[in-house]
Each structure stands twice: as structure tokens, then as C-alpha cells.
Amino acid sequence: MSGGSLPVEAIAAHPDFRRLASLNGVAHDLRYAGRNNFAGRVLYPGLDCAWVRREAAQGLEAAAEWLAAHRPGHRLLVLDALRPQRVQEAIWADVAGTDLAHYFAEPVRGSVHSFGMAVDVTVLRPDGLECDMGAGYDEMALRSHPALDAQHLALGVLSAAQVAERGWLYAAMAQGGFHGIPSEWWHFDHGDRERVRREFPRVL
């Protein structure tokens, strides 16, 4: 069963999507809506992408609640959420055939971001600054790969404090039903990505 498609302009009236600003305990700073990203330019020009599906929204609130209970004063910061298919295609056109292609889903298959079921997230400290994760957001390098955390700790690429900060993020997101990927400490999918691609509408 296919979930069909949905233009991003129709999201605000769709009952299955929630605004990031409505989520308890969750801040957001969508980096692709500005120039502070890997491309150095606005990737969401004129598009309102500050949304997630209700399932992911509930997961984010659960993750934020767990984090606040275990690390008072700390909050989740969403860096990317809904990414329309048209944007994914534009990004792919830029990165295809380069080393960066490894970090983006081929548009034919589709990014889970384009279904509103993936988020890029970090943690804010009580003073409002981002926790030190040992690599910046969208830093497409091996030290960003969670699969290599233990190796990088042993080699001194990451400090124990940086690995611990990542651990807090991974633990919080797991409480919300999210799971990460091997190559980006910031990326989390909610639920089964193949089911998402199969059953949910893709946002265009």
C-alpha cells in the first residue's frame, strides 16, 4: 500500500502533522532554512518546514521529558525535521558523485525526512549553548559516525565527555521510539523506515 504524496504547502491543514513550536520541551533552529549548513545557502526558500508527523512529535516530547528528568535544564534542539522531496532532489543534484552522497538518501528511494518521520537533533545545556558532541552538525566526516564512537574514544579523536554527551542524546531519543544511523550522530528515524516509505505520504 502506498501512502501517496502531499505538497508541503498543504501541511498546515493536515491533521497528521504538528508544528515544532507546539512541542513541549523541544526547541528548534532549522539550519536548512538559513545559511548555517553544509551548503552555505538557504535550502528551504519560502518553505515552512518546521513540522513533523504526530508520531514523531509524540516521540520527541517523550524524549524531551526523559532528558529533562535525568538532566535538569537540558533540552532537545531540532536542527532539521520535515524536508520536502523537492529539496531532497535539489540537494542530491549537488552531492551526487561526491563524497557527500553517502550522507543523503537518493531521492528515488526517499529520505525519511520527507515523510516527517526523521529529525536531526542535538542537546542544549542549561545556559542555552549546544552540548559538545565532538563534531558539528552536518560535519560529514568519520568522527561524526556513532558506529565509531568507541574507536574514536580509544584513539583520542573524541573525548570521554563528548562520547558521554552523545550517549545522553542517544538514550533520550530511544525513550521516544527513535533510532539513529551509523554515520550521523544527529540523525534519528521514528519507527521502521521501510514501513514509513511504504505507508505514509511523501511530502513534495
C-alpha positions as CSV (number, residue, x, y, z in Angstrom):
1,M,0.0,0.0,0.0
2,S,1.4,3.4,-1.0
3,G,0.9,6.4,1.2
4,G,0.7,8.7,-1.8
5,S,2.1,12.3,-1.7
6,L,1.3,15.6,-0.1
7,P,2.5,19.1,-1.1
8,V,4.4,20.9,1.7
9,E,2.0,23.9,1.2
10,A,-0.8,21.7,2.5
11,I,0.9,20.5,5.7
12,A,-0.6,23.3,7.9
13,A,-4.1,21.9,7.3
14,H,-3.2,18.3,7.6
15,P,-4.3,16.6,10.9
16,D,-1.3,14.2,11.0
17,F,1.3,16.9,11.3
18,R,2.3,19.1,14.2
19,R,4.3,22.3,14.3
20,L,7.7,22.0,16.1
21,A,6.8,25.1,18.1
22,S,3.9,23.2,19.7
23,L,6.1,20.5,21.2
24,N,6.7,20.6,24.9
25,G,10.4,20.8,25.9
26,V,11.7,20.9,22.4
27,A,13.4,23.9,20.8
28,H,14.2,24.2,17.1
29,D,16.6,26.0,14.8
30,L,16.2,24.7,11.3
31,R,19.6,25.1,9.7
32,Y,18.5,24.4,6.2
33,A,16.1,27.4,6.5
34,G,19.2,29.6,6.8
35,R,22.8,29.6,5.6
36,N,24.3,27.8,8.6
37,N,24.5,24.4,6.9
38,F,26.8,22.3,4.8
39,A,25.8,24.1,1.6
40,G,26.2,27.6,3.0
41,R,22.9,28.7,1.5
42,V,19.2,28.7,2.2
43,L,17.8,25.3,1.2
44,Y,14.2,25.9,2.3
45,P,13.5,29.2,0.4
46,G,9.9,30.2,1.1
47,L,9.0,26.8,2.5
48,D,7.6,26.2,6.0
49,C,9.4,23.0,7.1
50,A,9.0,23.3,10.9
51,W,6.8,20.3,11.1
52,V,6.9,16.6,12.0
53,R,4.2,13.8,11.8
54,R,2.3,13.3,15.0
55,E,4.0,10.0,15.7
56,A,7.4,11.7,15.7
57,A,6.1,14.7,17.6
58,Q,4.9,12.4,20.4
59,G,8.3,10.7,20.4
60,L,10.1,14.0,20.6
61,E,8.0,15.1,23.6
62,A,8.7,11.8,25.3
63,A,12.4,12.1,24.7
64,A,12.5,15.7,25.9
65,E,10.6,14.7,29.1
66,W,13.0,11.9,29.8
67,L,16.0,14.2,29.2
68,A,14.6,16.9,31.5
69,A,14.0,14.3,34.3
70,H,17.5,12.9,34.1
71,R,19.4,16.1,33.2
72,P,17.5,19.0,34.6
73,G,17.8,22.1,32.5
74,H,18.8,20.3,29.3
75,R,16.5,20.5,26.3
76,L,16.4,18.9,22.8
77,L,17.1,21.2,19.8
78,V,15.8,20.1,16.5
79,L,18.1,21.2,13.6
80,D,16.1,19.6,10.7
81,A,12.7,18.0,10.5
82,L,10.4,17.9,7.5
83,R,12.5,18.0,4.3
84,P,10.3,18.1,1.2
85,Q,11.1,15.8,-1.7
86,R,11.8,18.8,-4.0
87,V,14.6,19.9,-1.6
88,Q,16.0,16.4,-1.3
89,E,16.2,16.3,-5.1
90,A,18.0,19.6,-5.2
91,I,20.5,18.5,-2.6
92,W,21.1,15.2,-4.4
93,A,21.8,17.1,-7.6
94,D,24.6,18.9,-5.8
95,V,26.1,15.9,-4.0
96,A,25.7,13.0,-6.4
97,G,29.0,11.6,-7.4
98,T,30.8,13.3,-4.5
99,D,31.9,12.0,-1.0
100,L,28.9,13.8,0.4
101,A,26.4,11.5,-1.4
102,H,26.9,8.9,1.4
103,Y,25.1,11.2,3.8
104,F,21.9,11.7,1.8
105,A,19.2,9.4,0.6
106,E,18.8,9.0,-3.1
107,P,15.5,10.8,-4.0
108,V,14.0,7.8,-5.8
109,R,14.1,5.8,-2.5
110,G,13.3,8.9,-0.5
111,S,14.6,10.4,2.7
112,V,12.6,9.6,5.9
113,H,12.8,13.4,6.5
114,S,10.4,13.7,3.5
115,F,7.7,11.8,5.4
116,G,8.0,13.9,8.5
117,M,9.4,10.9,10.4
118,A,13.1,11.8,10.8
119,V,14.7,14.6,12.8
120,D,18.2,15.9,13.2
121,V,18.7,16.8,16.9
122,T,21.2,17.9,19.5
123,V,21.1,18.9,23.1
124,L,21.0,22.4,24.7
125,R,22.7,23.0,28.0
126,P,21.1,24.9,30.8
127,D,23.0,28.0,29.6
128,G,21.4,27.7,26.2
129,L,24.6,26.6,24.4
130,E,24.8,23.4,22.4
131,C,26.5,20.4,24.1
132,D,29.9,19.5,22.6
133,M,29.3,16.3,20.6
134,G,32.8,16.2,19.2
135,A,31.7,17.1,15.7
136,G,29.5,19.8,14.3
137,Y,26.1,19.3,12.8
138,D,26.3,18.1,9.2
139,E,30.1,17.7,9.7
140,M,30.4,14.9,7.1
141,A,33.5,13.2,8.5
142,L,34.3,9.9,10.3
143,R,34.3,11.5,13.7
144,S,30.6,12.2,13.2
145,H,29.8,8.4,12.9
146,P,28.2,6.9,16.0
147,A,29.3,3.5,14.8
148,L,32.9,4.6,15.5
149,D,32.4,6.2,18.9
150,A,34.3,3.6,20.9
151,Q,37.1,3.5,18.4
152,H,37.4,7.3,18.3
153,L,37.4,7.4,22.1
154,A,40.2,4.9,22.2
155,L,42.2,6.8,19.7
156,G,41.6,10.2,21.3
157,V,39.6,11.6,18.3
158,L,36.7,12.0,20.8
159,S,36.9,12.8,24.5
160,A,35.1,10.8,27.1
161,A,33.0,13.9,27.8
162,Q,32.0,14.1,24.1
163,V,31.1,10.5,23.9
164,A,29.1,10.8,27.1
165,E,27.1,13.8,25.6
166,R,26.3,11.6,22.6
167,G,25.2,8.9,24.9
168,W,22.7,11.1,26.6
169,L,21.3,12.1,23.3
170,Y,21.0,8.5,22.0
171,A,19.4,7.4,25.3
172,A,16.8,10.3,25.2
173,M,15.9,9.7,21.6
174,A,15.5,5.9,22.3
175,Q,13.0,6.7,25.0
176,G,10.9,8.4,22.3
177,G,11.0,5.5,19.9
178,F,13.7,6.9,17.7
179,H,16.8,5.1,16.4
180,G,19.9,6.5,15.0
181,I,22.0,5.7,12.0
182,P,25.7,4.6,11.8
183,S,27.0,7.7,10.1
184,E,25.4,10.8,11.7
185,W,25.2,11.4,15.5
186,W,22.4,13.9,15.0
187,H,20.0,11.9,12.8
188,F,17.1,9.8,14.1
189,D,14.3,8.0,12.4
190,H,11.0,7.3,14.2
191,G,9.6,3.8,13.6
192,D,10.5,1.4,10.8
193,R,11.8,3.4,7.8
194,E,10.6,0.9,5.2
195,R,7.1,1.0,6.7
196,V,7.3,4.7,6.7
197,R,8.2,4.8,3.0
198,R,5.6,2.3,2.2
199,E,2.6,3.6,4.1
200,F,3.0,7.3,4.8
201,P,2.5,10.2,2.3
202,R,5.7,11.7,1.0
203,V,5.8,15.5,1.3
204,L,6.7,17.2,-2.0
